[in-house]
Amino acid sequence: MARVLITGTSKGIGYDTALLLARQGHDVLATMRNPSASDLADVAKADSLPVTVLPLDVDDDESVASLFGGVGPLDVLVNNAGILSINAVEDEPFEQYERVMQTNYFGAVRCVKQVLPAMRQRGSGCIVNITSIAGRIAYFASSAYAASKYALEAFTECLAQETRGFGIRVALVEPGIIDTPMATSSLPAYDEASAYPHGRRLHAFFNNPEKPDAPADLVAQMIRYVIESNDPRLRFPVGPDAHPFIGWRGSLSDEDWVGLSGLQKDEDYYARVLVDTGIDLRPQ
């Protein structure tokens, strides 16, 4: 069994992954900004699971250095901490671009750099970075989020090439739309006074009542598979819409993709999406 550190475990994917891995016998270090705001420690204790909850702010150099300096050797790092933002470029504050990049990209880079020397010297280890299909598809009204995920995808691909010869496995887990608080009850708002229709359209994908169930456990199971298998692939899309969305984008030229999203009337956009994908985004 492995000693696994996971970031962003207060809820959602990180929360479910911590419990699943612990139930499989792995020793889990579950980190989050504010442990008092999550019941993960209580749930793990009630079930006698090997989960240690620790405070960690991946945006902060000192927090990261202090935590990793005190936890000892790790077999697996799962970089899951992330935040979502929805707005057209003109409406998105520059400070929000910095905030999203700090957490989603630089936070993962900080943690990776902490574990690499020991993994390299030991000749073994596993690093799993959680991105998104938004790291493969640049979708309107998500420029801050997509840019951070594209950056993490590129970083991870470089990392995988550099570390393979030292026995370190590196993988990307790429969820589609998953039923986590970030994508449901805490879905970020967009500027409703915007001149751009794209925030409204992106919300329609998340709020579509006909979208298939996609519990966070699907992603947790994929992370477990990556850790416990010897599958050499770099990318692991997960969720009922992940492959269809990637396939949809791949079927369109750049010009067609931009032209589709540039349709000015919502009804024209929704009609085209229905034809292309079978997804009915029209208001019910």
C-alpha positions in Angstrom: 0.0 0.0 0.0 1.1 3.6 -0.8 1.6 6.7 1.3 -0.5 9.3 -0.6 -0.8 13.0 -0.2 -3.9 14.7 -1.8 -4.5 18.4 -2.1 -7.9 20.0 -2.1 -9.8 17.4 0.0 -12.4 19.5 1.8 -15.1 18.3 -0.6 -15.8 16.9 -4.0 -13.2 14.9 -5.9 -10.5 15.2 -3.3 -12.8 14.3 -0.4 -14.1 11.1 -2.2 -10.6 10.2 -3.3 -9.2 10.4 0.2 -11.9 8.1 1.6 -11.7 5.6 -1.3 -8.0 5.2 -1.2 -8.0 4.9 2.6 -10.7 2.2 2.3 -8.3 0.3 0.0 -5.6 0.4 2.7 -3.6 3.3 1.5 -2.2 5.7 4.1 -3.7 9.1 3.1 -2.6 12.6 4.0 -5.6 14.7 3.1 -4.8 18.4 2.8 -7.0 21.5 2.6 -6.9 25.2 3.4 -9.3 25.0 6.3 -9.7 21.6 8.0 -12.3 22.9 10.4 -14.7 23.6 7.5 -14.8 19.9 6.4 -16.1 16.8 8.1 -13.5 14.6 6.4 -11.5 13.9 9.6 -14.7 13.0 11.5 -15.9 10.6 8.8 -12.5 8.9 8.5 -12.2 8.6 12.3 -15.7 7.1 12.6 -14.8 4.4 10.0 -11.3 3.9 11.5 -9.7 4.9 8.2 -6.0 5.8 7.8 -6.6 9.4 6.9 -4.6 12.3 8.4 -6.1 15.7 7.7 -3.6 18.6 7.5 -3.8 22.3 6.7 -2.2 23.4 3.4 -2.6 26.5 1.2 -1.1 25.6 -2.1 -0.9 29.3 -3.0 1.6 30.0 -0.2 5.3 29.1 -0.6 5.8 28.8 3.2 2.7 26.7 3.8 3.8 24.2 1.1 7.4 24.1 2.2 6.4 23.6 5.9 4.0 20.8 5.2 6.1 18.8 2.8 9.1 19.3 5.1 7.3 17.7 7.9 5.4 14.7 6.5 8.3 12.4 5.5 8.5 10.2 2.4 5.6 10.0 0.0 4.8 7.4 -2.6 2.1 9.3 -4.4 1.2 13.0 -4.9 -2.3 13.9 -6.2 -2.6 17.5 -7.1 -6.4 18.1 -7.0 -6.8 21.6 -5.5 -8.5 23.9 -7.9 -11.0 26.7 -8.4 -13.4 27.5 -11.2 -14.2 30.9 -12.7 -16.8 31.8 -15.3 -16.7 35.1 -17.2 -16.0 36.6 -20.6 -12.5 37.9 -20.9 -13.6 41.6 -20.9 -15.6 40.9 -17.7 -13.0 38.9 -15.8 -10.9 40.9 -13.3 -7.2 40.6 -13.8 -6.9 39.7 -10.1 -9.1 36.6 -10.8 -6.8 35.4 -13.5 -3.9 35.6 -11.0 -5.9 33.8 -8.3 -7.0 31.0 -10.6 -3.5 30.5 -11.9 -2.0 30.6 -8.5 -4.2 27.7 -7.2 -4.7 25.6 -10.3 -1.2 25.8 -11.8 1.4 27.2 -9.5 -0.1 25.3 -6.6 0.6 22.0 -8.4 4.0 23.1 -9.5 5.0 24.0 -5.9 3.9 20.6 -4.6 5.6 18.7 -7.4 8.9 20.4 -6.8 8.7 19.4 -3.1 8.4 15.6 -3.8 10.6 15.3 -6.9 14.1 15.0 -5.3 13.2 12.2 -2.9 11.2 10.3 -5.6 14.1 10.7 -8.1 16.7 9.5 -5.5 14.5 6.5 -4.5 13.8 5.6 -8.1 10.0 5.4 -7.7 6.9 7.5 -7.2 3.7 8.5 -8.8 2.4 12.0 -9.5 -1.2 12.5 -10.6 -2.3 15.9 -11.7 -6.1 16.6 -11.9 -6.8 18.9 -14.8 -10.1 18.9 -16.8 -11.3 18.5 -20.3 -11.0 22.3 -20.1 -7.3 21.5 -20.5 -8.0 20.0 -23.9 -10.9 22.3 -25.0 -10.8 26.1 -24.7 -14.4 26.9 -24.0 -15.8 30.4 -23.9 -16.4 32.2 -20.6 -13.7 30.1 -19.0 -10.5 31.7 -20.1 -8.9 31.9 -16.6 -9.8 28.3 -15.8 -9.0 26.8 -19.2 -5.6 28.7 -19.3 -4.6 27.3 -15.9 -5.6 23.8 -17.0 -3.8 24.0 -20.3 -0.7 25.2 -18.5 -0.9 22.2 -16.1 -1.4 19.8 -19.0 1.8 21.2 -20.7 3.7 21.2 -17.4 2.7 17.6 -16.7 3.6 16.4 -20.2 7.1 17.9 -19.8 7.4 16.4 -16.3 6.5 12.9 -17.5 9.2 13.0 -20.1 11.8 14.2 -17.7 11.0 11.7 -14.9 10.2 8.5 -16.7 13.9 7.4 -16.7 14.0 7.8 -12.9 11.1 5.4 -12.3 8.5 8.1 -11.6 5.1 7.7 -13.1 3.2 10.8 -14.1 -0.4 11.0 -15.2 -3.2 13.5 -16.0 -6.8 12.8 -14.9 -9.2 14.9 -16.9 -12.7 15.1 -15.6 -15.7 16.3 -17.6 -18.6 18.0 -15.8 -18.7 16.2 -12.4 -21.4 16.6 -9.8 -19.3 18.4 -7.2 -20.2 21.6 -5.3 -18.0 23.6 -7.7 -20.1 22.5 -10.6 -23.5 22.5 -8.9 -24.5 24.3 -5.6 -21.3 26.5 -5.7 -21.1 27.1 -9.5 -19.5 30.5 -10.0 -21.7 33.3 -11.1 -21.1 35.3 -14.3 -21.7 38.9 -15.0 -25.4 38.9 -16.0 -25.1 42.5 -17.3 -22.4 41.4 -19.7 -22.6 42.2 -23.4 -21.5 38.7 -24.0 -23.9 35.7 -24.0 -21.2 33.1 -23.2 -21.5 33.0 -19.4 -25.2 32.2 -19.8 -24.4 29.5 -22.3 -21.7 27.9 -20.2 -24.1 27.8 -17.3 -26.5 25.9 -19.5 -24.1 23.0 -19.9 -23.7 22.8 -16.1 -27.4 23.2 -15.3 -28.8 21.0 -18.0 -31.3 18.8 -16.2 -30.8 16.0 -18.7 -27.0 15.7 -18.2 -26.0 12.2 -17.0 -25.2 11.6 -13.4 -21.4 12.1 -12.7 -20.6 11.6 -9.1 -17.1 12.6 -7.8 -16.5 8.9 -7.0 -16.1 8.3 -10.8 -12.9 10.5 -10.7 -11.8 8.9 -7.4 -12.0 5.5 -9.0 -9.9 6.6 -11.9 -7.3 8.1 -9.6 -7.2 4.8 -7.7 -6.8 3.0 -11.0 -3.9 5.2 -12.1 -2.1 4.7 -8.7 -2.6 1.0 -8.5 -2.1 0.0 -12.1 0.9 0.0 -14.4 -1.0 1.7 -17.2 1.6 3.8 -19.0 -0.8 6.3 -20.6 -0.4 10.0 -19.8 -4.0 11.2 -20.1 -7.1 9.6 -18.5 -10.4 11.4 -19.4 -13.2 10.5 -17.0 -16.9 11.1 -16.7 -19.8 10.4 -19.1 -19.3 13.5 -21.1 -15.5 13.7 -21.2 -14.8 11.6 -24.4 -17.9 13.0 -26.2 -16.9 16.6 -25.6 -13.3 15.9 -26.7 -14.6 14.1 -29.7 -17.0 17.0 -30.5 -14.1 19.5 -30.4 -11.9 17.3 -32.5 -14.6 17.0 -35.2 -14.6 20.7 -35.8 -12.0 22.9 -37.3 -10.7 25.9 -35.4 -12.7 28.2 -37.7 -15.9 26.2 -37.2 -15.4 26.1 -33.4 -15.0 29.8 -33.2 -17.8 30.4 -35.6 -20.2 28.2 -33.6 -19.4 30.0 -30.4 -19.7 33.4 -32.1 -23.3 32.9 -33.0 -25.1 36.0 -31.5 -28.5 34.4 -30.8 -28.8 31.8 -28.0 -31.4 29.9 -29.9 -29.1 29.5 -32.9 -26.3 28.3 -30.7 -28.5 25.9 -28.8 -29.9 24.5 -32.0 -26.5 23.9 -33.4 -25.3 22.2 -30.2 -28.4 19.9 -30.3 -27.6 18.9 -33.9 -23.9 18.3 -33.1 -24.2 16.6 -29.8 -27.8 15.7 -29.0 -27.5 17.9 -25.9 -30.6 20.1 -25.5 -29.6 23.3 -23.7 -32.7 25.3 -24.5 -34.4 26.8 -21.4 -37.0 24.4 -20.1 
